[in-house]
Amino acid sequence: MALKYIKKQKSYVYQQSAGNAKHRMLIYGDAVDVTDTKKNGRTKVKYGVIPAKKGWVRTPDLVSKGFLEIYFLDVIIAGGIGFVTYRSQDFKKLYKGDKSKD
């Protein structure tokens, strides 16, 4: 399976390769595992964490190149903690910063 990403503001996971029955909405940048199975303009995908769910996404809504994700967490409790994590296209952690005051 190959990893692809949603390129539209929102897209849906359909229960079947045809029809309008949806069971999940995906948003820009969400990652899915795609299979080689394509029917009716849709691609069969696995998405989510354990247990991974299966469904169909419109093929034009998928793109191969991922996006940079940046998470900021700033908690100020008795001195303060700053935490930043950057993730690359293939979900590898690039940098993790942690700053605490004594």
N, C-alpha and C positions, 0 to 999 in steps of 0.2 A: 504494500500500500504506500501511496505517496501522500505527503502533507500538502494541502492547499488551503487557501484563505478566502473568506468572503470579501468581495470587493464593493458590494453595494451597501448603502446605509442600513438596509435590512433585507433579509432573505428568509425563506422558510424551508424547513425540512418536511417533506411530504411523506405520507405513509406508503404510497405506491408510486410507480413510475408514471402513472396517468391518474387523473382525478385531482380533486381539490382538498382532500382530507389532509390537514396539517397537524403535526404534533410538536412543533418547536419553532421558535423564531431565532434566527442567528443575526448578529450585527457585524458591521464593518470590522474586519480584522480577526474574526473568530476562525480558529483552525479546525479542519476536518481531515480525516483520513479518507482518501478517495480510492475506489476500486476501478477496475477496467470495465465494469458493467455500465453501459449507457443505453437508455431507451427513452424515446419520446422527448428528447431535449433535456433529459435529466441524468445525473450521475449518482450512482449508489455510493453512500458515504457512511462512515462511522464517526460519531461525535460524542462529546462529553467525556467524563472521567469514569471511573469504575462504577457500575458496569457500563461499558461503552454501548451506546444505542445505535441502531441502524435506521437509515431512511434515504430519501432521494432529494437532491438539491438541483435547481436549474443550473445546467452546465455553464451558461454565460455569466452566472454570478460568482464563479470560482476563478481564482488567479493563483499562479505558482509562487510568486514572490510575496514574502511575508512583510510584516511591518514591525518597526521598533516599538517595544512597550516600555514605558517608564512608570514605576510605582513610587510614590512618595508617601512616607509615613512619618509624621512629626508628632511625637507625644511629649508633652511637657509635664513631668511629674518629678518633683524634688531634684532639679538639676537639668533635666531635659535629655532627650534622646532623638537623634535624627537618623533616619534610615532611608537609603535610596537603592533600588535595584533596577538594573537595566537588563533587558532580555533581547536577544537578537532574533532573526527570522526563524531559526530552527530551535528556539526556546532555550538556548544555552545562556547561562548567566554570564554577562560580560564584566560587571562591576558591582560590588556591594560595598557601600559606605556606611559606617557606623560611628557616630560621634557622641560621646557622653561627657558631661561636665562633672567634676568632683566637688 
